[in-house]
């Protein structure tokens, strides 16, 4: 069995290609797309400590919906920002994406060429815009950030600002599936300088990371409650079972379902109703978690316990598609996915040759997942190397990609905690 070599004939996405100067005629088009949508949302951007801050600088943005990009365009106007975008964002439109200032990357990989690209952007006097969470938020709260952020900031020594949005997850929840329809809700964002050049020079990498992590604390459901943002949709809870996969009443996993505004455990039949203000309430008996992110974090605690006790493991058949470049997906076929304390193991065959992909726990601090993804219309995870991305669709019903995501993060933390003693 060979190590990862399934489709040797396919051209790979060129991660080394330099960011090209943005086409002058494309910039007004981007503005014409972004500003009307921003106005229709009645969105507001609050700027804090940004007076006198001009490019080049680094902009770190929270990530809850596609609308994030439009708000970032408005927030950086009239200056030009270059965005770090996953390879799947280039499918069928690579020329356009590169033309408007996008730089391709494969999620959760250590890409040295990206550092060179960022340097070129900053040397040109532009804005380097990142979505460091590297995926949409699963339940409207902040995700884990890479420890390498502090090193990168220290290296470039330019100001660092954040763009934290509020309400984007409520407007178009990720758990609704691919490209959820916007509810056209009013949202707010804050663009804030968090690190000056002087700060960066005197602070350690750990102190810089702490400052960034502090700035990246947000909760869209809490924001919705505080601002009394009403979601009138009768189907407002549908899809929430993707995130809340474990019943707190009976402890059963993978049996949650939704219909309309009701979330139900298919094992014990305990039911919750989601209010127009994003809160959960049991129709009978105990509610347990009225706040959705609290339920999500309880699930993390359950996974952490499994990891610490050594009982977490996933072994499941799967279907695999590959994304070697921006032309689209290639069907690799059937395979087998394993996720244990040692990391991910993906096995399959291509044209009669068996192959495997191993990603050790120590190298993957998080993993990208999708709900009801457009290719197979099923939940999936994606595992990347620098030359390929595999979209892996587990089969059956005894799994949750949300749990896989939580387990990846907890296994990584557990590994490094135990190996630093």
PEUR-V804221 format. One line per field, one symbol per residue. ss: DSSP state (@ for helix, = for strand, . for the rest). A space follows every 50 residues. Layout:
ss = ???
//
This chain:
ss = .==....................@@@@@@@@@@@@@@@@@...=====.. ......=====.....@@@@@@@@@@....======@@@@...@@@@@@. .====......@@@@@@@@@@@@...====..........=......@@@ @@@@@@...=======.@@@@..@@@...........========.@@@@ @@..@@@@@@@@@@@...=@@@@@@@@............@@@...=.... ..=..====..====.....====....====........=@@@@@@@@@ @@@@@@@@@....=========.......===========..======== ..========@@@....======....=======....======...... @@@@@@@@@@@@@@@@@@@..
//
